[in-house]
C-alpha cells in the first residue's frame, strides 16, 4: 500500500512538473522570441515601467505618433501584454491609435508571481500609465478581456471624463457566477502550487478573490456612463455566459451594445479580431472587414449575433 501511494505521488509530481514546463511555454514569451517576432516590423514595441507604491508595472507602447488617441489593452488571468499581439500588430489600429498593452500586476514583468487581488489597485496602476502616456490629451479607448474587463470598467466608472469607449470582451463580472472546476481547490492547495507555474498560481489566487471583488462593484455599475460594448461568446466554457445577462441588467445608464456571438468561445479577441477592430474604429469612419449578423464562417464574415441590444439614453 505504501509503495502504491509513493508511486502515485511520484506520478502526480511528474505530471505537474511536465505541465509546468508545457504551460510556461504556452503562456510566456521570452525577450528573444519577441525580438524575433518584431525583427521585420516597422512599428516595434517600446517597453516602459510605471510605479505605484511599491509595485512596478511593465507595459508596451506601439505608436506611429504621440498625437493619436490612446488605446489601452488589459489582459485576463493568466496573461501578458503580448496576448494581444494580433491586435497590437494590426496596421489599421496602429494608424489610428497609440496602443498601450500592459502586463497586469503579478504577470509578465509586473512583479511576476506576486499577486494583486484588488481590482481598484490594478486599475489605479493602469491609470498612472494612462496619465503618463495620453500625450494627445484626447479621450482614451479601453479594451479589457476576461478578468481584465472589470478593471477597465472600474476606470471608466471612476474617471468617466477621460474615456471615449469601453469594450469588455468575455467579461467575468457576475459575482454569483464565478466558474469553478473540480481541480480548482486542488490548484489552490499550497502543496500543489509549488509545482505549478507562478502565473497559474497568481490566476488561481485571483479566482478565489474575484467573487468578493465583484460584489464590491455591484453598486458601481449604475455609475458607468462611458459608451460600452459587451461581447460574450455563446460557446464560452471558461466564463459563465450568465455574465451577458448580468451586464444587461446592471449596465443601464450609458449607451451600450450587448453581443452574444455564435460559434465563439472565450478567446473572442483571437476568434473575432475583425469585429473587435470594427467596434474600436467605428468613430473613425474606417472601412474594415464587414460585421454581419450571419452564421457563415469565412475570412470576411464574422460569426453571428444571438442578441445585439442597443440602448441610448
Order of alpha helices (4+ residues) and beta strands (2+ residues): alpha-alpha-beta-beta-beta-alpha-alpha-beta-alpha-beta-alpha-beta-alpha-alpha-alpha-beta-alpha-beta-alpha-alpha-beta
